[in-house]
Amino acid sequence: MKTIKAVFILGIAFLLNGISAYAQPEINSVTVYITATKTTNIIFPQAIVSVDRGSRYVLAQKAKGVENILQVKAARDSFPETNLSVITADGRLSSFVVNYSRQPETLTISISDNTAKNGITFSEANYNKAEVTRYAKAALNAKVNGSVARDKTAGIRFLVRSFFIHNDVIYCRLEIGNRSNIGYDIGQLRFFIRDQQKANRTATQEIEVAPVLAENASDAIKANTTQSIVFALPKFTIPDKKYLAIQLMEKNGGRHLEVHIKNRKLVRARLLP
């Protein structure tokens, strides 16, 4: 009798475990091979909002002007197997196992829209473009003293002048000064929330903050001129042990600049009337 009872209990345990395993959706990993001399493009069905690299030997960035293509490259030859996680705007998590190959068989990978979703969801916000434009102009013309953060190199000066806020939109006023005799062509100007680096940490996470609008934007800063630009960003704050990185990269050049903002500076954003 005891033996029958034990078998019965064991059977129930296996059944419950089976139900539990079935209830948890499995996210399959796709294997990707990358190299240091060629770029692998991963095409997603939705815009990319977050990229987490398992190793610093994996370089990843969104294709310029495109929200749903991730460009991946190796930072060195023959690195150990690692992983890459990407979250898109529809709340979908895509997981990749990344390996090195001197000659990858394919350089373009398309992610199907049938991939299993995880439980992450993103709220949709509708912005009144005319209103955002009006307040971006107000932020551009507001009187500002000093700066929040700055960086400079080779005659280029990059400043965050101030943050403003109105109706759940943050307005970031930037200033780019070219004090050299060579024009500066803007290749990228992007916003990321990043983990603070630690010596014993190899996995880093980047969450890109996509601007809603850019006021007075330009793709080039002429020699010996200065230009102010205001970016309208969806409302956000910066979690502990993270920072906001604003990255300015020169097109076909090496004058790259980056400023870092901590949450205590962001929450001091000035209220636009």
N, C-alpha and C positions, 0 to 999 in steps of 0.2 A: 504493500500500500504506500509506504513512504517513497519507494522508487517511482511509482506511477505519479505521485504528487510532485516529486522533484522534476520529473520529465515535463509535467504539465506547466510548472512554473518557468522552467527553462524555455519551453516553447513560447510562452507568453512574452518573455524577455526578448527573444529573437524577433517576435512579431512587432513589438513596440519599437525596437531598434530599426527594423525595416521601415516602419511607418515614418519614424523620425528622419531617416536618411532620405526617404522619398519626398518628404515635405520641404527639404532644403534644396533649392535649385542649384545645379552645378554649373559653374562658369568654366567652360573649356578654354585652355590656353592654346594659342597659335604660336608655332615656332617660326622665328624670324632669323634670317642670317644676314649679317651686315659686315661691311668692310670699311677700311679707313680711306680708301681712294674713290669710292662711289657712294652716292646717296640713295637710300631705300625710301620709297614713298608709300605710306600707308593711308588709304582713302577710307574715311568713315562716312556713314550715312547722315550724320548730324555734326554740328559744330563741336569742336574740341574745347572743353573747359578746364580740364586738369590732366597733367602728365606727371607720373611718378616713375623715376628711373631707379632701378635696383643697384646701379653702379655708376660711378663717375666716368667710366670708360664708354658709356653710351651717351652720345650727343643727340638731342632731340629738340626740334622746334617746328612751329606751324609754318607752312609755306606762306610767303609774303602775299598778302591780299586775299588769302583763301582761309576759311575757318575750319575746313574739315579734312585737310591733308597734313599729316605729320611726316616730317622729313627726319630720318634717323641715319646716323653715321657712327662709326667706331672711332674712339679717340686714340686708340693704339692697336697694334696687331696682337692677335692671339690672347684676348682677355678671357677670364673664366666665365662660364655660363652664368647669366643673370636674368633679370626679368624687367618688364615694362608694363605699367598699368595706365590705361587711358579712360577717362570719364567724359562722355559727350553730353550735349545739352538736353537730351531726352532722358537722362538718368541712367544710361547704359554703361556698364563697366566692361571693358575689353582687356583681357590679360594676355601677355605675350612672353614666351620664353625666348631669350635673345642669345644667339651664339655668333662667334666670329667665323667668317669664311673669306678666303682671299678672293674667290670668284663666286659670289652668290648667283644662284640659278635665276632668280627673279629680283627685279628692283622695284616692282610695283605690286602692292598687295591691297586688295579691295575687301573691306569688311562687310559681310552681308547684314541686311537689316533684320535677319531672323535670329541673331545671336541672343542668348538668354539675358534678361535684364536682372539687375540686382534691385535692392529696395531704395536706392537713392532717388530722390525727386527734387526738381528745381521749380521754384515758383516763377511764373511768367509775369513780367511787368510791362505795362503799356505806357509809353512815354509820349507826351505831347511835344512833337518836334519843334513847333513854333515857340512853345513856352521854354523848352530847354535851350533853344537858340537865344532867346531873349536874355535868359539868366547867364548864359555863357558869355554874352557880350558885356553884361554887367560885371561879371568877374574879371573880364579882360581889362575893363576900364577902371576898376576899383583901385583906390590908393593903397599901395602896399609898401611897407618898410621892411628891409632886410630880406631874409630868405629862410626856408625850412631846411633845405639841404642843397649841397652843391658838389660839383666835380669839374675838373678841368684837365685838359691835355692838349699839347701842341697847338695852342692858340684858340682852342674851343672851350667855352665856358658853358656849363649846363647847370641850371638852377631850378629848384622848386620854390617859386615865390610864395605861394600860399594855397590853402585849401578853403573852399567855400561850400555851403550846403543849402539846398532848398528843395522841399518836397521829395525827400528820399533820393535825391541826385547829388553826388559830390562833384564839385568843379575844381579841378586841379590846374592851377596856372603855372606854366613852365616858361622859362626864358632860355633861349639858345643864343649865345654871343660868339661871333666869329671874328677874332682879333688877328687873324692871319691874312695873307694876301692870296690864299687859295680857297676857292669856294668849297662849301661843305654840302654834299648831297646826302640827304637822309635816306638810309636804307631801311631802318626799323626804328620805331619808337613804341615800346610796349610796356605793359604793366603786369607784374607778377607778385603773388604772395608766396614767399619762400620760407623753408625751414632755416633756422639759424644753424650754421655748420658747427659740428663737433669733431674733434680729432679722431675719435673712434667710430665715427658714423659714416657709412658709405652710401646709404640710400637717402635720396633727397626728393622733396616733393615741390612741384611748382603748380600753382593755380593761376591761370591767366585771368586778368580782369579786363574784359573787352569794353572799350569806350562806347557810349551811346552816340556821341557826337564830338567833333573836333572843330573848334572855332579859331579862325585865323591860321589854319594849318598851312604848311608849305612843305614841298619836297626838297627844298634847297635853301641854304643860308648863304647869301653872297658874301664875298670878302669884305671884312671890316664893317659888318652890319650886325644888328641884334634884332631878334624877333621873339615876341611873346605868343604863346599858344595856350588855349584853354581846352582841356579834355573833360567832357561830362561822363562820369562813371556811375554805375548803379551803386546805391548805398551799401557799404560794407565796413567792417572793422577788422583789425588784424589780431589774430589769436596770440596767446602767449608763446614765446619761443619762435615767433615768426616775424617777418618784416616785409614791407612793400618795397620791391625793387622796380625802379623805372629805368629802362634800358634804352640808350640812344646809340645806334650803330651807323657808321658811315658806309655808304654804298661804294663798293670798289675802293675801299680805303681802310686805314687802320686806326682812325681816331674814334675809338669806341669809349663811351662814358656810361656810368651807372651811379645812381644815387639810391640810398636806402632810407626808408621811413619807418619809424616805430609807431606803435599805436598811440602813444601819448601825444605825438605831434598831429596825428590824423584827427583825433577827437577834439582838437582845438579849432576845428574848421569854423570859419566865420559864417554867421547866418546872413544870407542875402535877403534884403527886404522885399 
